[in-house]
């Protein structure tokens, strides 16, 4: 989940769905409510920990943090120097993950689920064409962006990075953390927590009452955002990161046989095919491990 969150067209939620911890994650986060906070005020720390499924959340957070620490530099360097193979790998991961999620979670497709699935694909695909917009760089905007990022944290295919880029706040937020601006960081963390906890309750409600349509929407979003992960891309706009470097901010998909004529660079078709094969292998491996643990426990 930590590694997936770095890629603009994929999110940690995709990993949670694939490894079948998504439901437990939503339930655990949504249990952080007035009652659980009251337990803290009463110094009932063991009850609080049990109420929010603390061991699970702590373990998952530790894994996400490890993924971010281990893979961030590796993936960012890969996207910088070998974007096509890296993009091909994650493209194949999503292509494989979506059918597996549908097979496991949506065993019966009714009219509502089909309509939700198709609508989600079309809406997500349309979002990938929206160019970045510029909003004022104020503290209230930091809170709004953080709350929105926290709110969509449970939606597959839309990463934290993508939201920052889309709202034109990527450079500003990155600089805030790089310069360790305490007030802005605290506001960001507060906004993210508000969005995360608030939206988790909504998702938990829909998963309980309307499970098939909700999962159909999620898998549709995963497939719709494939356009954002397509390996062969033409950069149209750049943004400045915290180091003052120009990084791609808005691009579009192009066909591999047009890539050289458009960019003057090698389309690396063979490398892309090999990385796609690796992605397929890893997803199948994760699926088998997840199935074995589900059967065992």
C-alpha positions in Angstrom: 0.0 0.0 0.0 2.8 2.4 0.8 4.6 1.7 -2.5 1.3 2.1 -4.5 0.5 5.4 -2.9 3.5 7.0 -4.6 2.1 6.4 -8.1 -0.4 9.1 -9.3 -2.6 6.6 -11.1 -2.7 3.9 -8.4 -3.4 4.0 -4.7 -2.8 2.0 -1.5 -6.5 1.1 -1.6 -5.8 -1.1 -4.6 -3.3 -3.1 -2.5 -5.8 -3.3 0.3 -8.5 -4.7 -2.0 -6.0 -7.2 -3.6 -4.8 -8.5 -0.2 -8.4 -8.5 1.2 -7.8 -6.2 4.2 -10.0 -3.4 2.8 -13.1 -4.2 4.8 -11.3 -4.5 8.0 -9.4 -1.3 7.3 -12.7 0.6 6.7 -14.3 -0.8 9.8 -11.3 -0.1 12.0 -10.9 3.5 10.9 -14.7 4.2 11.1 -14.6 3.0 14.7 -12.6 6.0 15.7 -15.6 8.0 16.9 -17.0 9.9 19.9 -17.3 6.7 21.9 -13.6 5.7 21.3 -12.4 9.2 22.1 -14.4 9.1 25.3 -12.5 6.0 26.3 -9.3 7.9 26.0 -10.7 10.7 28.2 -11.6 8.1 30.8 -8.1 6.6 30.5 -9.5 3.3 29.3 -6.6 2.8 26.9 -7.0 -1.0 26.6 -10.7 -0.6 25.7 -9.8 2.1 23.3 -7.2 0.0 21.6 -9.6 -2.9 21.3 -12.4 -0.6 20.0 -10.4 0.7 17.1 -8.7 -2.6 16.3 -5.4 -1.0 17.3 -3.1 -3.9 16.6 -4.4 -4.2 13.0 -4.2 -0.5 12.3 -0.7 -0.2 13.9 0.6 -3.2 11.9 -0.9 -1.8 8.7 0.5 1.7 9.3 3.9 0.2 10.0 3.8 -1.7 6.7 2.7 1.4 4.8 5.4 3.5 6.4 8.0 0.8 5.6 6.8 0.7 2.0 7.1 4.5 1.7 10.6 4.6 3.2 11.9 1.6 1.2 10.2 2.3 -2.2 9.7 6.0 -2.5 13.2 6.9 -3.7 13.4 3.7 -5.8 10.0 4.3 -7.5 10.6 8.1 -8.0 14.0 7.4 -9.6 12.4 4.7 -11.7 9.7 7.1 -12.8 12.4 9.7 -13.6 14.8 7.5 -15.5 12.7 4.5 -16.6 9.1 5.7 -16.7 7.9 3.2 -19.3 9.0 0.0 -17.5 7.7 1.3 -14.2 4.4 2.4 -15.7 4.1 -1.0 -17.5 4.6 -2.8 -14.2 1.8 -0.9 -12.4 -0.5 -1.0 -15.4 -0.4 -4.8 -15.4 -0.9 -4.9 -11.6 -4.2 -3.0 -12.0 -5.3 -5.0 -15.0 -4.8 -8.2 -13.0 -6.1 -6.8 -9.7 -9.5 -5.6 -10.9 -10.8 -8.9 -12.2 -9.5 -10.7 -9.1 -11.4 -8.3 -6.9 -14.5 -8.7 -9.0 -14.3 -12.5 -9.0 -13.8 -12.6 -5.2 -16.3 -9.8 -4.1 -18.9 -9.5 -6.8 -20.2 -13.0 -7.4 -23.5 -12.0 -8.9 -23.9 -9.0 -11.2 -27.3 -7.3 -11.3 -28.4 -4.3 -13.4 -27.5 -1.8 -10.6 -23.9 -3.2 -10.3 -23.4 -3.2 -14.0 -24.6 0.4 -14.4 -22.4 1.5 -11.4 -19.4 -0.3 -12.9 -19.7 1.3 -16.3 -20.4 4.8 -14.9 -17.4 4.6 -12.6 -15.1 3.6 -15.5 -16.4 6.5 -17.6 -16.1 9.1 -14.8 -12.7 8.0 -13.7 -11.5 8.0 -17.3 -12.8 11.5 -17.8 -11.0 12.7 -14.6 -7.6 11.7 -16.0 -8.0 14.3 -18.7 -8.6 17.2 -16.2 -5.6 19.6 -16.3 -4.1 20.8 -13.0 -5.8 23.9 -11.6 -4.3 26.6 -9.3 -5.8 27.4 -6.0 -4.5 30.0 -3.4 -1.7 28.7 -1.2 -3.3 29.5 2.1 -3.7 27.6 5.4 -7.4 27.0 4.8 -6.5 25.5 1.3 -4.0 23.2 3.0 -6.8 22.0 5.3 -9.2 21.5 2.3 -6.7 19.6 0.2 -5.7 17.4 3.1 -9.4 16.6 4.0 -10.0 15.8 0.3 -6.9 13.6 0.2 -8.0 11.8 3.4 -11.5 11.4 2.0 -10.5 9.7 -1.2 -7.9 7.6 0.6 -10.4 4.7 0.5 -11.0 5.0 -3.3 -8.8 2.8 -5.5 -6.9 4.4 -8.3 -6.8 7.9 -6.9 -3.6 8.4 -5.0 -2.6 11.2 -2.6 0.0 12.4 -5.1 -2.6 12.7 -7.9 -4.9 14.9 -5.8 -2.1 17.3 -4.9 -1.1 17.6 -8.6 -4.7 18.0 -9.8 -5.3 20.9 -7.3 -1.9 22.5 -8.1 -0.7 22.0 -4.5 2.0 19.4 -5.0 4.9 21.8 -4.9 3.4 23.8 -2.0 2.7 20.8 0.2 6.1 19.2 -0.6 7.9 22.5 0.3 5.9 22.7 3.5 7.1 19.3 4.7 10.6 19.9 3.4 10.9 23.2 5.3 9.2 21.6 8.3 6.6 24.4 8.6 5.0 23.3 11.9 1.6 25.1 11.7 1.0 24.1 8.1 1.9 20.5 8.8 -0.4 20.3 11.8 -3.2 21.8 9.8 -2.6 19.3 7.0 -2.5 16.3 9.4 -5.8 17.5 11.0 -7.5 18.0 7.7 -6.3 14.5 6.5 -7.6 12.9 9.7 -11.0 14.6 9.4 -11.4 13.5 5.8 -10.1 10.0 6.5 -12.4 9.3 9.5 -15.4 11.0 8.1 -15.3 9.3 4.7 -14.6 5.9 6.3 -18.0 5.9 8.0 -19.7 6.6 4.7 -17.8 3.8 2.9 -18.5 1.4 5.8 -22.3 2.2 5.5 -22.3 1.6 1.7 -20.3 -1.6 2.0 -22.8 -2.8 4.6 -26.0 -1.8 2.8 -25.0 -1.8 -0.8 -22.0 -4.0 -1.1 -22.1 -5.1 -4.7 -22.8 -1.7 -6.3 -20.1 -0.1 -4.0 -17.4 -2.7 -5.0 -18.5 -2.4 -8.6 -17.9 1.4 -8.4 -14.4 0.8 -6.9 -13.3 -1.7 -9.5 -14.7 0.6 -12.2 -12.6 3.4 -10.9 -9.5 1.2 -10.9 -10.0 0.4 -14.5 -11.0 4.0 -15.5 -7.7 5.3 -14.1 -5.7 2.9 -16.2 -5.3 5.8 -18.6 -3.2 7.6 -16.0 -0.9 4.6 -15.6 -0.4 3.9 -19.3 3.4 3.6 -19.8 3.7 5.7 -23.0 3.0 9.4 -22.2 3.6 12.8 -23.6 4.2 15.5 -20.9 2.1 18.7 -21.5 2.8 20.6 -18.3 5.5 20.6 -15.6 5.5 21.5 -11.9 8.3 22.4 -9.5 9.0 20.1 -6.6 10.5 20.9 -3.3 14.1 20.6 -4.7 13.3 23.2 -7.4 13.3 20.5 -10.1 10.8 20.4 -13.0 8.6 17.3 -12.7 5.7 16.2 -15.0 2.4 17.6 -13.8 0.0 16.9 -16.7 0.4 14.4 -19.5 -1.5 12.3 -22.0 -1.4 8.7 -23.2 0.0 8.0 -26.6 0.5 4.7 -28.5 3.9 3.1 -28.3 4.5 3.3 -32.1 3.9 7.0 -31.9 6.1 7.5 -28.8 9.5 7.9 -30.7 8.0 10.4 -33.3 6.4 12.5 -30.5 9.2 12.5 -27.9 12.3 11.4 -29.7 12.9 8.6 -27.1 13.0 4.9 -27.3 9.6 3.3 -26.6 11.3 0.4 -24.8 8.6 -2.0 -25.8 10.5 -5.2 -24.8 11.3 -3.8 -21.4 7.6 -2.8 -20.9 6.4 -6.3 -21.8 8.9 -7.9 -19.4 7.8 -5.6 -16.6 4.1 -6.3 -17.4 4.9 -10.0 -17.1 6.5 -9.4 -13.7 3.5 -7.4 -12.5 1.2 -10.3 -13.5 3.4 -12.8 -11.6 3.5 -10.7 -8.5 -0.3 -10.2 -8.4 -0.9 -13.9 -8.9 1.6 -14.6 -6.1 -0.1 -12.1 -3.8 -3.5 -13.6 -4.6 -2.4 -17.1 -3.7 -0.8 -15.9 -0.5 -4.0 -14.0 0.4 -6.1 -17.0 -0.4 -4.0 -19.3 1.7 -4.1 -17.0 4.7 -7.9 -16.6 4.3 -8.3 -20.3 4.3 -5.9 -20.8 7.3 -7.3 -18.1 9.6 
